[in-house]
Amino acid sequence: MAAFDPWAPDFLADPYPAYAELRARGRVQYFEPTNQWLVPHHADVSALLRDRRLGRTYQHRFTHEDFGRTAPPPEHEPFHTLNDHGMLDLEPPDHTRIRRLVSKAFTPRTVERLKPYVAKLAGELVDGLVEAGGGDLLKDVAEPLPVAVIAEMLGIPEADRAPLRPWSADICGMYELNPSEETAARAVRASVEFSEYLLELIAERRAEPGDDLISGLIEAHDEGDRLTEQEMISTAVLLLNAGHEATVNATVNGWYALFRNPAQLAALRADHSLVPTAIEELMRYDTPLQLFERWVLDEVEVDGTTIPRGAEIAMLFGSANHDPAVFRDPGHLDLTRGDNPHISFSAGIHYCIGAPLARIELAASMTALLERAPTLSLSAEPERKPNFVIRGLEGLRVAL
């Protein structure tokens, strides 16, 4: 049987057999290398994401010492300051306050208004790929589209956007299991540089407000909605990181899955009305975010196993999305799958605020590729990124 080993190349290439073994062994298992409790079943992951006895942080209730944890080393402080003030790593009431402000930028009407801009940009990027006769789908289409959209929403000038993706990649390295000191050093450096840039941008927007999200957050702060400057910076970074990381990886993971399932790709090319269900199925089939962590604030019981306060639970999204108790024939890619309650966007109070925008971006790039590059094919086997938590490819070379 396949072993759960999140650092092994064979596992990273295809973790789904190992997930099947985990599910067969039970509903919760302790994993010593990361000191976490692994939860592989869809029903348990779904329930625990909504369970208020768990939290993304514990510092609103406990000190590190109270919780039996060691404080992060002082040299990592810039990363933790940046990370810990974003709403993804906050609990109510701070989470509620920040999410309420940010959600104004993600109302259905606002997101719907972005559709023409997203479609136009996706078309231009795909046209460039076609004119070149092919290229790297990751760098030429998947990456620039969501980065440009979220940068536009935040009000980051085009001339300033080149470092955004590298900063994001370095910061996101810290979300992997047991990151190395080298990874931590890169994340700290990116946190400092990104924060310094946003401080300058916030100062500019204070002097000359625009019709963008950063200006809106400043306005909310000035009207007494208690958004600190650090919260503004952390929110902007979170929106950029979360606003493109999943979309980029969903795009390349999805197209790689299509190339490996030619009958499904042929069906999609023959009927573009399958795009909405195809997007949901591709996000389920090869999940961009494989694991999501929660701290146990008050002990919980899973299938007779008591998980104590102070423990960490690792909810395996990739495994949950392949649970045969929920998905018929989960290892089969079925672009017509109608009942598809995947949890790739999480659930509960931390459900992805940008999910509607991500779906619009994925639909725009997929539609543009189907219409403008109907003979697109894989030109080289891609290399997987050596990451487990955020699952993606180093690139995806394609030809026409």
N, C-alpha and C positions, 0 to 999 in steps of 0.2 A: 504493500500500500504506500501511497505517496505520503511523505512526512511534511508537517507544517514547519517550514524553515524559511523565515522571511528574508534571509540573506543568501540563500542558495540559488545559483543561476537557473537550475531546472525548475525550482519553485516559482521564481519570478517570471519565467517564460510562460508557465501555465499553473497558476495556484489552485485551479478549480478541483482537480482530483484530491488534493490535500484537504480542501474544505469539505468534500464529501466524506472523507475519513473522520474529520472532526465532528461533523453532524452525527455520524453513526456512533461515535463514542459517547455522546451525551449532549446536554444542553449548555453546560458550562465546564471549562477546564482551566486549571491554573497553568500558566506558561512561565517557567522560572527565568529564562533568559531576559525577559523584559519586566518581570514581576507584575504580570497582568493576568486578569481573568478573561479568557476568550469566550465570546458568545457568538455561535455560528448560525443559529436558527432564526428565520425571518420573524416568527411570532415574538420571540424574546427580544430581538433587536428593536422591533417596532414598539414593544411595550416599554422597554427601558429608556428609549429616546424620549418618552413622554413622562418618565417617572421622576418626580421632583425630589426624591431621596438621592438622586445623582446630580452632579453639577459639572460644568466645564471648568470651574474653579472651586477652591475651598476657602480662599482667602477672605471672602465676605463673612465667614463664620469662624474660621480657625487660623491660628498662626501655623507656620511650618512645623514648629515643635509640637503643638497640640495635636497635629494631624499625623505625627510620626514620620514626617518627611524632612529631608535636608534642603535648606534654601539653595537656590542656584548660585554658582560661583559669582563673585562680584564682577569679574571680567565679562560675564554674559548679560550684565544689567541692561545695556541699551536695547537688546533684543526683547527681554522680558517686559521692559517698560512699554515698548511699542506694542507687543503682543497682548499684554494683560489689560490694556485700555480699549481694545476693540470689542465690539459687542459679541463676537463669537466666543470669547473667553470671559465673558461677564455673566452674572446671574442677576435676577431682579433684586432691587428696583433699578439698578444702573442699566442693565440690559434693556428693560422695558422703555426707559426714557430715551436711550440712544436709538433703539430700533424704531420707535414712534417717529422720531425726527427723520431718519433715513428713509423710512417707508414712504414718505411723501414723494420721494424721487422715483419710487418704483410702483406707483399706482398703475392699475391696468391701463388707464387712459394715457399716462405718460409713456409707458412702455410701448403701447400701440402706436404712439406718435413717432417712435424711433424706427418703425418698420421700413419706411421708404429709404431712410439714411443707411440702415443696415443692408438692405437689399442692393442698393446702389454700390456700396463699398464692396460687398461680396462679389458682385458682377465684375467690378473693375479688377479685383485681385485675381479672379479666375481668368479673365481676359488676358492678364499678364502671363499667367501660367500657360495658357493656350498658345499665345504668341511665341513663347520660348520653346514650345514643343514638349513641355514637361518641366520637371524640377522637383523641389522638395515641398510636398503638400503642407508639411508642418510650418516651414519658414515662409512659404510664399502665400498661404491662405489661412491655415488654421490659427496661426499665432497673431498676425497683424490685425485680423478682423476684431476679435473681442478686446484686444489691447486698445485699439483706436476708439471703439465704442465707449468703453469705460473711461478712457482718458478724456473723451469729448464730454461725457456726463460730468466728470469732475472739474472740467475746465482747465486741463493741462495743455498748454500750447503744443502744437505739432513739433516745433523745433526742440522741445524738451523731452520727447517721448522715448528716445533711443535707450536710455538706461533703465526704463521701467521694467522690462521683461527680465534682464539680468538681476536687478535688485530683487524682484519677486522670486526668481528661482533660488537665489541664495537664502532668502528669508525662509522659504518653504522647505528648504533642506532640514530645518530644525524640527519639522513635523514627522520626520522618519523615526523609526525605532532606534534608540540608543545612538544618536548622532555623534560623529567623531568630533574631536577638538578642532580639526581643520574646518569641518562643516560649521561648527559653532562660530569660529573666527570670521568666516565669510558672512554668516548671518548677522553678526554684530556689526561688521563694517557696512553692510548694506542697510541695516537699520539706522545707523548714524547718518549715512549719506542721504537716504530717502527722507528721513526726518528733517534734516537741515534744508533740503530742497523744499519740502512742504511748508516749513516755517516761513521761508521767503515768499512762497506763493500765497500763503494766507495773509501775509503783510501786504502784498500787492492787491489782493482781492478786498482787503479792508479799505484800502485807499480808493480802489476803483472796482466796485462790485460788478459782477456779470450775471448772466442767466445760467448759472451752473451750480452744481451741488455744493462745492466748497463755499461759494458765496451764500448759499442757502443756509449752511451750517453756521456760518459767521453771523448771519442775520438772526437765526434762532438763539444763538449765544447772547447777542446784544439785546435781544428782547427778553432775556431773563430765563431762558430754558435750560440754564445750567450745563452747557456743554463746554468742558474745559478745552484749552488749546491742545493738550495731549490727546484728549478724546477725539478732537477733530483730525489730528494727524493719524492716529491709530485707525480711525474709521476710514479715512481715505486710502490707507495702505491695505486694509482688509478688503475694501471694495475692489481695489485693483487686483489683489492676489486671488481672492475668491471669484472675482468677476471675469477672470479669463482662464485661470488654471484648469478648472474643470472643463470649460468649453474647448480649450485647445486639445486636451487629452481625449475628450469624448469624440472630437472630430477625427483625430488620427487613429485612435483605437477602433472607432467605428468603420472607417474606410478600410483599415487593414482586415477587419472581420469580413467586410463585404468582398474584398478581393479573395479571401480564403473560402468564401461561400458563393461561387459564381452563379448558382441557380437563383439565389436570393437577390443578387445584384442585377441579374437579367430581369427578374420580376419587377424590381424597383425602376429600372430603366424603361420598362414597358408601361409602367403605371405610376406616374409621379404623385398621384393622390395618396400613395402609401407613405409619403414623407413623414407625416405626423406620427404614425405608429412605428415607423422605422426608427425614428429618433429615440422613442421610449425604449424600444427593444434593444438598440445598440448600446444605450446607457446601462441597461440591465445586463446584457450579455458580457460586456467587458468593462466593468465599473471603474470610472476614473478615480474615485476616492474609495479605497478598499477597506479602510479601518477608521473608526472614529472613537475617541477616548472620552470616558467620563470618570470623575472621582466619586467614590461612595461617601456621601455626607452622613447618611444614616443607614445602618446595615440593611441589606436586602437578601431575600432568599430566592434562589433560582433552582427549581427542581430538587428541593431538599438540601441544597448546598447553601450555607449562610456565608455571604460575602461581607466581611467586616468593614466598619467605618475606617477610612484611610486607605482602602484598597483602590486599585484602578481597574476599570472594566474596559476591554477593547472589543467594541462591537464590529463584527466583520461584515461590512456591507456587501462585499463581493460574494461571500458565502450565502448571506441572506437572499441575495438576488438570484441564487442558483438552488434555492431550497425546493425540492420536489413536492413538499407539502403545500406549496403555494403556486408554483409554476410547473405546468405540464411539460415534460421533456425539457428541463432547463438548459441542458447542454446543446440543444438544437436552436439555431438562429431562425426565428420566425418573424419576419417583418409585418405579418398580418396579425400578430398576437394582440388581441383586444383587451383582455383583462390582464393588466400589467402593473400591479401595485409595487413596483421597484422602490427602493429607498435611497436611490443615488443622490437625492437632494436632502437627505436626512428627514427628520420629523420633529414634532413638538415645537417648543419655543425657538429652537435653533434651526427650524426649517429654512432652507436657502431663500433669502429675500430676493435674490436675483434669478430664481428659477424661470419665471416667465421670459425674462430677457435672454437667458441662455437658450431657451427653446427657439426663440425668434432667430438668434444668431446661427444655431445649428441648422434650422430649416432654410435660412437664406443661403448659407454656404453649400448645403447639400443640393438645393434646387439649382443654384448657379452651376455647380459641377455637372449635374445631370443634363442640364439644358445646353451648356456651352462646351462641355468636354465629354461627350457621350462615349468616346472610345478610350477613356482614361484607364490605364492599367498599371499594375505594379512593375517597376523596372529593376528593383533590387530588394532583397529581403532586409527588412529593417532591423535595427538593433534596439533592444529594450533598454530603457533607462534602468540603472541599477537601484531603483527605488521600489519599495513595497507599498507604502501608504498611498502615495500619489502615483498612480499607474499610468505610464505613458511610454512613448517611443523617442529615441534620439532624433529621428527624422523618418520621413516616408517618401522615398523616391518614386516618382510616377512618370509615365510617358503617355503620349497620345498616339 
